[in-house]
Amino acid sequence: MGMAWEIVDHTIDHHDLTTLGADLLRQEVAVSRQRLRKLLHVPVALFFSPPGACNDTVTAAVKALCFLGATTRQVGFASRAAPFEFKRIRVDGGEALAAFADRLKA
């Protein structure tokens, strides 16, 4: 059985997207996605805004580019009911497997 992995778009220059004008915002999101697709030959369906900052303008730009969802820095479990506000469980390394498994039981 093969391993599954997914590439998530994370912009070109890691700007706070909430501070950008419409043209630069679109470029940061769209061009980085195009580069990932060309380099890795895989779909790029999800987005993560560095440094996790997001607002309605950023969400609208991501939706307009036909992403399926976006990840936030909020800790928790993703919900299909809010695909552009996915929460996440951070993996930092160095944590025992049992401790990580306990965090997933919440």
Backbone bond lengths (Angstrom), bond angles and torsions (degrees), N, CA, C in turn:
res aa  C-N    CA-C-N  psi(-1)  N-CA   C-N-CA  omega(-1)  CA-C   N-CA-C  phi
1 M - - - 1.445 - - 1.529 108.94 -
2 G 1.324 117.71 130.26 1.455 122.09 -179.02 1.524 112.24 -80.55
3 M 1.305 114.55 163.76 1.468 120.45 178.20 1.524 109.10 -86.42
4 A 1.320 115.99 145.77 1.457 121.36 176.13 1.525 108.73 -101.99
5 W 1.305 115.67 140.09 1.456 120.24 175.85 1.512 108.24 -148.05
6 E 1.313 115.28 160.56 1.448 120.03 -177.85 1.523 109.51 -141.72
7 I 1.301 115.99 139.47 1.456 122.30 177.02 1.532 108.05 -98.46
8 V 1.324 115.56 132.61 1.459 121.82 179.73 1.529 108.13 -115.66
9 D 1.324 116.59 131.82 1.461 121.85 178.27 1.527 109.45 -66.90
10 H 1.340 115.27 138.70 1.475 120.66 -174.25 1.527 111.27 -137.90
11 T 1.312 118.81 20.08 1.468 128.09 -179.96 1.526 113.01 74.74
12 I 1.323 114.94 176.92 1.459 121.83 -178.51 1.528 111.12 -89.57
13 D 1.323 116.29 -53.78 1.465 120.89 -170.82 1.531 115.00 -111.98
14 H 1.313 118.26 6.88 1.474 122.95 176.91 1.527 113.99 59.68
15 H 1.331 116.45 35.57 1.456 120.83 174.03 1.525 110.00 -70.27
16 D 1.324 116.33 158.14 1.459 121.20 167.59 1.524 105.00 -73.63
17 L 1.309 117.45 105.99 1.462 121.98 -172.99 1.515 112.91 -64.42
18 T 1.323 117.73 -21.75 1.465 120.56 -179.73 1.520 111.92 -69.95
19 T 1.328 117.61 -11.29 1.469 121.31 -178.26 1.524 112.90 -103.23
20 L 1.333 118.44 -1.22 1.465 121.53 -173.91 1.521 112.53 -94.57
21 G 1.331 115.10 152.15 1.457 120.74 170.85 1.518 110.21 -72.04
22 A 1.325 115.81 167.49 1.466 121.44 -174.14 1.530 113.23 -57.75
23 D 1.325 117.81 -43.76 1.473 120.52 -177.18 1.525 112.36 -65.75
24 L 1.327 116.71 -47.07 1.460 119.78 -179.76 1.527 111.04 -68.72
25 L 1.315 117.62 -35.68 1.462 121.47 176.56 1.523 109.99 -60.05
26 R 1.307 116.37 -49.62 1.466 120.03 179.61 1.528 111.25 -61.59
27 Q 1.321 117.40 -41.40 1.458 120.99 179.27 1.530 110.76 -62.70
28 E 1.310 117.76 -46.92 1.466 121.27 -179.40 1.524 111.62 -57.08
29 V 1.313 116.35 -40.19 1.469 120.45 -177.34 1.526 111.50 -81.86
30 A 1.309 116.89 -48.38 1.469 120.54 -173.85 1.521 113.44 -71.69
31 V 1.325 117.85 -44.97 1.467 120.33 -175.73 1.524 110.86 -68.05
32 S 1.312 117.14 -39.57 1.469 118.47 178.97 1.527 110.49 -63.12
33 R 1.322 116.33 -39.17 1.468 120.06 178.07 1.526 110.52 -63.81
34 Q 1.338 117.11 -44.53 1.467 121.05 178.92 1.523 111.42 -59.74
35 R 1.329 116.20 -42.67 1.475 120.20 179.98 1.527 111.22 -63.80
36 L 1.326 116.82 -42.66 1.470 119.95 178.98 1.518 111.08 -62.71
37 R 1.320 116.53 -45.33 1.473 120.05 179.30 1.520 111.47 -60.13
38 K 1.333 116.61 -44.15 1.468 120.97 -178.58 1.525 111.41 -67.13
39 L 1.304 116.87 -43.06 1.462 121.46 -176.92 1.529 112.71 -71.30
40 L 1.333 116.67 -43.37 1.465 120.82 -171.32 1.527 114.54 -104.20
41 H 1.328 117.60 -12.47 1.466 121.81 179.66 1.526 112.30 57.40
42 V 1.333 115.60 43.23 1.461 121.13 177.95 1.530 108.95 -134.34
43 P 1.328 116.72 156.85 1.459 118.77 174.44 1.527 110.66 -68.09
44 V 1.305 116.79 150.48 1.461 122.35 175.95 1.527 105.68 -128.15
45 A 1.324 115.87 94.43 1.465 120.98 -170.76 1.524 113.86 -101.43
46 L 1.338 117.20 -16.71 1.462 120.73 -176.40 1.517 111.07 -117.83
47 F 1.336 115.27 158.85 1.453 122.02 -176.21 1.524 110.04 -131.51
48 F 1.339 116.19 145.14 1.460 122.14 173.11 1.517 107.77 -132.31
49 S 1.315 117.20 120.77 1.455 122.13 -176.63 1.520 111.69 -86.73
50 P 1.325 117.08 118.52 1.462 118.57 175.40 1.514 109.37 -80.38
51 P 1.231 122.57 144.16 1.463 129.32 -10.67 1.520 112.10 -85.39
52 G 1.323 115.84 41.90 1.458 121.00 -178.64 1.520 111.88 94.25
53 A 1.331 116.32 -2.41 1.460 120.88 -179.58 1.519 110.07 -74.88
54 C 1.308 116.16 133.93 1.454 120.85 -178.37 1.524 109.01 -150.15
55 N 1.313 115.36 151.31 1.457 120.96 173.27 1.527 107.36 -147.64
56 D 1.331 116.90 -175.70 1.459 120.22 -177.31 1.529 112.52 -61.86
57 T 1.323 117.68 -34.03 1.468 121.42 179.79 1.524 111.06 -66.79
58 V 1.325 116.41 -44.40 1.469 120.77 178.65 1.525 109.43 -64.49
59 T 1.326 117.08 -46.04 1.465 120.69 179.69 1.523 111.03 -60.27
60 A 1.322 117.80 -41.98 1.468 121.09 178.44 1.531 111.17 -63.05
61 A 1.332 117.63 -39.97 1.467 121.11 178.88 1.521 110.79 -65.20
62 V 1.307 116.88 -42.10 1.471 121.49 179.43 1.534 110.20 -65.10
63 K 1.320 116.50 -43.52 1.467 120.36 177.57 1.527 111.09 -63.19
64 A 1.340 117.13 -41.27 1.465 121.27 -179.12 1.524 111.87 -62.38
65 L 1.313 117.03 -26.66 1.463 121.47 178.17 1.525 112.16 -88.86
66 C 1.326 116.15 10.44 1.472 124.06 173.49 1.527 114.44 65.87
67 F 1.326 117.02 30.77 1.460 119.02 169.65 1.520 108.04 -69.46
68 L 1.306 117.14 154.68 1.463 121.52 179.80 1.517 112.68 -89.04
69 G 1.332 116.82 -18.20 1.454 120.30 -179.85 1.512 110.69 -178.05
70 A 1.344 114.63 175.23 1.459 120.73 -179.81 1.521 109.31 -144.56
71 T 1.316 115.13 143.90 1.455 122.39 -179.05 1.520 110.37 -98.31
72 T 1.323 116.12 141.75 1.459 122.44 176.74 1.526 109.13 -105.87
73 R 1.314 116.45 -179.57 1.464 121.21 172.94 1.523 111.43 -92.78
74 Q 1.317 117.53 0.77 1.459 121.08 179.37 1.520 109.31 -66.82
75 V 1.321 115.34 135.26 1.461 121.07 -179.50 1.522 109.23 -82.13
76 G 1.318 115.85 133.35 1.464 120.87 177.72 1.513 109.91 150.24
77 F 1.296 114.74 -163.69 1.453 121.38 -176.96 1.523 110.23 -103.11
78 A 1.303 116.19 143.15 1.459 121.36 178.17 1.522 109.40 -67.57
79 S 1.313 115.32 150.66 1.460 121.62 178.93 1.516 109.55 -128.32
80 R 1.319 117.02 132.62 1.466 120.85 177.24 1.526 111.07 -63.98
81 A 1.325 116.48 -21.39 1.467 120.88 -179.87 1.530 111.94 -71.85
82 A 1.325 117.74 -19.85 1.472 122.12 -178.48 1.526 109.50 -134.15
83 P 1.339 118.44 70.20 1.465 120.91 -173.20 1.525 115.37 -66.43
84 F 1.318 118.42 -16.64 1.464 119.94 178.54 1.524 111.52 -105.00
85 E 1.331 115.18 16.02 1.463 122.33 176.97 1.524 110.21 -138.20
86 F 1.338 116.61 37.66 1.465 120.23 -179.65 1.519 110.96 -59.68
87 K 1.307 115.63 128.93 1.464 121.26 171.65 1.520 106.78 -85.95
88 R 1.346 117.19 171.91 1.462 118.86 -177.79 1.516 111.68 -148.16
89 I 1.301 114.29 160.35 1.461 123.17 173.46 1.522 105.70 -107.55
90 R 1.304 116.31 114.84 1.466 120.92 -176.38 1.526 111.02 -77.94
91 V 1.325 115.55 138.20 1.459 122.80 175.81 1.523 106.88 -113.74
92 D 1.322 116.67 109.98 1.456 120.80 -176.65 1.523 113.36 -99.14
93 G 1.307 117.86 -14.26 1.459 121.16 -176.33 1.512 110.72 84.88
94 G 1.294 116.26 156.41 1.456 120.74 179.47 1.519 113.19 82.27
95 E 1.301 117.19 -7.05 1.460 121.30 179.85 1.532 108.84 -89.82
96 A 1.313 116.33 136.45 1.463 120.09 178.19 1.530 109.45 -63.23
97 L 1.319 116.93 146.38 1.457 121.72 -178.68 1.527 111.08 -57.11
98 A 1.311 117.35 -41.16 1.473 120.24 -178.95 1.531 110.93 -62.57
99 A 1.319 117.16 -39.58 1.463 120.81 179.31 1.528 110.53 -66.45
100 F 1.326 116.45 -41.70 1.454 119.96 177.16 1.524 110.49 -63.20
101 A 1.315 116.75 -44.45 1.479 121.06 179.32 1.533 110.23 -59.57
102 D 1.317 117.37 -38.62 1.471 120.24 177.95 1.522 111.28 -62.32
103 R 1.323 117.48 -37.55 1.464 120.12 178.51 1.523 111.48 -66.08
104 L 1.316 117.08 -28.84 1.467 120.96 -179.69 1.519 112.57 -78.26
105 K 1.319 118.33 -14.58 1.454 121.92 -178.94 1.523 112.71 -80.63
106 A 1.306 117.03 -13.16 1.477 120.79 -175.12 1.498 112.59 -59.20
